[in-house]
Amino acid sequence: MAYSSVAPDQASARDVRKKGHGGSLLDPRDRSLHFADGAVDSDGAYSDSGSDADGPPACWAAAWKCYVATLIVYLLLVGLGHLLAPHTRMRWVVLVSLGIILVSGPLFSYCLNSTVSSIVHKAVERFDQRHLGVDIDVGHITSHLGRGYVSLHDFVIHNPDGGKYKSPYLLNARCAVIDVDMWMYIRSFGKHIEIENIVFKDVDVIFEKTWSSSNIHEVLDFMEERKQKKEEEGKTKTQGGKASASISGKDPEQGGKPGDKKGGKKEGKGAKCTADQTELVLRRVVVEEVGLRVEAQMLGGFGMRLEISDIHYHDFATEVGESMADDVARVLLTSILKSAIVNAAGKSLSDKLF
């Protein structure tokens, strides 16, 4: 899947948006929220295990070349240092070391930021068709590891495939800022991801209605079917594990033979898989400057555009309770759409549509 630097028909779709809508980008460093945990499936989009078919990021090759060049320069300077008098040799070594630190520090930071941006790009690419059933395009990604946040620009969720929808996209966000607790991520060796703030700025949603369905309902139905399928697979695995334990003559609840005095549950593969899962905690969620356009194909694509109020979650993990990656996306998308319909036509119509 290719990532375009400009979203399709992005400028024309935003020309009709009203200017002067209030609100500014939320400060991504707000740490005034409490903590709560939730588990993410180990095969979700946030798993960094396994190799990518496209190979390592291109910036790794540039980083390796810069490292080799720096090493060669260092060896040359050290060789020149041996030609100096003994009383000036130590001063020379100190100056060379400081110079290398000053040069390699920004270079390392640049390469690390580029690598993180590439990893986020790959994660989005693996997430879209698998969890939403539609393509996602990102114009470009900038990471600021020193401040602990990543910015996604021109974030576009396209319509379902099939060619029956004429609108350029389903959702378009000019900017999305994701603030990650880097210290928690490093301390847990990548097993715990806590997103302290996620802010969507200048969001444009197109609700296109056909005779039988809509672009929004197709995406929501896809995510709901995937959720039910995953729950059924989980039940099948659980029943299979209990059946295996019964055949082997062990108590599936106690993890030992019947009549075993020690009893107690033993940690098996199931417990190990739970421990190996990556935890995702989502805190504050803000969706600012949301615009909704309702289009009806039976009316030749005509419709109306609405400006709706901002959407705020002070603690998504506590208020919503979802922590699976696809569940988070489903709840966020549903919340945006329901808020749009509530502001436009009232709660009763929103409940009927969703």
N, C-alpha and C positions, 0 to 999 in steps of 0.2 A: 504494500500500500504506500503510495507516494504522499509526501507531505508538501503542500503548496504554501508558498509564502504569502499568498493573498487568497482569501476565501472567495468562492464563486458569488458574483453579484453582491459582494459585501457592501460596497459603497452605495449602490442603487437601493439596496434594501434598507439602509439606514438614513437615506435622504429624507424620508417621510417622518422620521422620529422628531419629536418636539425638542427644541433646544432649551438649555437653561435648567434642566432637571437637577434638583439639588442633590447633595451628598458627595462625599469625597471618599477616596480609597481608604479603607480601614488600615490603621497601623498594624502590620502583621506581627509586631512584637508584644502584643498585649498578653500578659501572663497571669491574668487575674482569675483564671478558672481553676476548678478542682479536677482531680484525676479520676478516671474510671477505666476499666479494662474491658476488652472484648477480643474474641479470637477471629482470625481470618483463615480461610481454608488454605492449606499449604500449596495448592495448585492454582491459587488466584493470581491476579495480575501483579500483586506486590511481592511475589516470590522471586528472588534473584538467583535461584538455583538453575543449573543447566546452562547449556551454551546456546547462543543465538545463531540462526542460520546465516545471518548476514556478516558474521565475524565480529571482531573487536572494533570499537570505535576508531575512526580515522585519526583522531587526535593522539592515540597511543603511539602511532608511527612517528608523528612530529615530536612527541615528547621524548621518544627513544633517540632520535637524531640529535635533539638539543642536549640530551644527557651525554651522548658520545662526544659531541663537540666541546662541551664544558669539561669533560674529563681530559681530552687532548690538550686543551688550553692549560688546564691545571698542571699536567705533567710537564709541559713546556716551561711554565713559570717556575715550577719546582726545580727543574734542571738548570734554569738560569740562576736560581737562588744559590746553588752550590758553587757557582763561579764567583759569588760575592765574598767579601771579606767576612771572617767569623763574627765580628762585632756588629755587622749590619744584616747578617743572615736571619736572625730571629725577627727583626722588624719586618723584613721582607716576607717571611712566612705569615706573620700576623696580617699584613696588608692583603696578601693574596687570599687568605682564608676569608677575611671580611668581604672582599670583592666577590668571591664565589657565592657566599651566603646572600649578598644583596642581589646577585643576578639569578640564582637558582630559586630564591623564595617566590618572587612574582611568577617565574616560569612554572613552578610547581603548582601554584594557586590557579593559574590559567588552565593548565592541563587538567587539574582536578575538577574545575568548574565545567570544562568542556565535556569531560567524561560523564559527570552527573547529568548534564543536559541530554547527552546521547542515551544514557540509561533510561531517563524519563520518557524520551521519545519512543524507545523500544517498548517500554511498559504500556504506553498508551496504544501502540500498534497492536500489542497482544490482547489488550483489554476490549477493544471496540467490538469486533465481530463475535468474539467469544461470549461477552457478557451483555451486550446491547443488541447485537444482530445488525448493526449499521456501522458505516465507516466514520471515523473521527479524524479530522485534519487539524494540525497545529502549525501555525505560521512559523514561529520560532520560539525557543525556550532559552531563558537566561537564568542561571543559578547564581546565588549569592551565599556561598557556604559560610562566609564569615558572619553573616547575619542570620543564616539558617532558614532561608526561604528560596523558593523557585517560582519564577513568573512564566506563565504560558500566555502567549499573545496570539490573537486570532484563532480562538478555540471554536471549532465548528463540528456539530453533530449533524450528519447528513440524513436524508430521508431513507426509508427502506428501499432495497433494490426492487426492480420490477418495472420501472418506468411509468407507473401510474400516478405518481405525484409530480406536479409541475413546479412547485416552489423550490427555490435554490437550496434550502436547508431546513432542518427542524429547529435547531438552536444554534445561536451564534453569540459568543461572548468575546468582547474586545480584549479583555485581560482577565486572567485568573491567577491569584497570588496564593501559594500554598506555603504556609509557615510550619516547619517541622522542628521538633525538639531534637536537635542534633546530639546533645549530650546524652539523652535517653537512648537514642539510636546507637551511638557508639558504645555506651556502657552495656547494652544488651547484645552487642555483636550482631546487630541487624535483626534481632528477633522481636523487637518491640518498636513499632512506628507510631508516634503520637503527633498528630496534626493539630497544632494549637489553634490555628486560624486558617480558614480557606475563604477567600473573597472572590466573587464573580462580579466583574464590573461591566456595565453597559451590555446587558443581555437582551437579545432579540429572539423571540419565539414565534414560529409560524405554525399555527394549528390548521392543517389542511384536511377538510372533510370530503370524503367520497360518498358514493351512494350506500356503500356497505360498511365502511370503516373509516379510519383516519390514520395519518402518519404517527400521531402520538399513541393511539391505542395499539397499533402494531408493535411498537417498541415495548410498551408496557406488557402486552401479552407475551412477547418473547421472553422478557425477564421473569414473568410469573411462571411460565412453563419450565424455564430452566431451574427456577427455585424448587418447583414441585418435583422435577426429575431428580434433583440432587437429594431432596429429602427421601424419596423412594429408594434411591441407591444406598443412602445411609441406613435405612431400615433393613434393607436386604443384607447388607454387610453385618449388621448387628445380629440378625436372626441366624445368619450363617455361622457366626462365631459361637453363639449359644449352642447350635446343633453340633458343632465340632467338639465342644467341651462335653456335651452329654454323651457322645459316642465314645470319647476317651475315658469315660467313667469319672469325670471330675465335676464338681459342683460349679456351674458357670457363674453363680453369684459369689461364691467364696474363693474360687480359684484353686481348690485343692480337692482331694478325694473325700467322699462322703464319710462323715464320722471323724474327720481330722480335727484334733483338739486345737491345733493352732489356728485353723480357720484364717479369716482375714482375706482381703482381696489382694491379689498379686498384680503387680504392674506388668502388663503384657504389651503386645505391639500397639494396641489401641491407646494405652496410656502414653507410649513413646511418641506416637504420631501427634497426640495432643500437645505434648511438650515441645515438639519440633515445629508447631504451627507458628506463623508470624502473627503477632498481635497488632491490630490497628485500632487506634483510639482517635475519634474525630471530635474536636471541641467546638469552637465557635464557627458558625457558618453564616455568611452574609452574601446575599444576592442583591446587588444595587442596580438601579436604573433599568428595570425590567419593562420591556415592551412586548405586547402580544398582538399578532395579526391573525384574525380568523378568516380563512378563505373557504369557499364552497365551490366545488367543481360544477355542481348543478346550476350555479349562477354565473358560470363562465370565469371563475377565479376571482370574482369580486368579493369583498368583505370589508371588515372594519379593523382599525388599529387602535389599541388601547394602551395607556400608560398605567401601570399598577404599582402598588406600594412595595417597598423593599421587604425582603424576607430575612428573618433573623432567627438563628438558633444559638442560644448562649452556651449550651452544652449538648451537642448532638447525641453523644453516647448515652447521656442520662435521659434526655427528653424523648428520643426515638427508640433507643435500645438496639439498633442494628449496628453490626460491626463487620459483617461480610462485605467484601468489596462490591459485589454486584448488588447486594441489598442497599448499600449506601447510595449507589448511583440511582437505583430505582426509587428510593424514598426522596432523594433530592429532586429528581426530575418530576416525580408526581407532585411534590410540594409546590414547585414552581408553577406547574400547570393548574393545580387546584386553586392556588392563590390568584392566578390570573382570572379564572372563571368566577371565583367568588367576588372579586372586585368588579367584574364586568356585569354579571347577571344574578348574583346572589348565591347563597349556600345551597338552596334546594336544587338548582340546575347543576351545580358542581357535583353534588352527591349522585345525581342521575347519570352524569357523564362518566364519573369515576367510581 
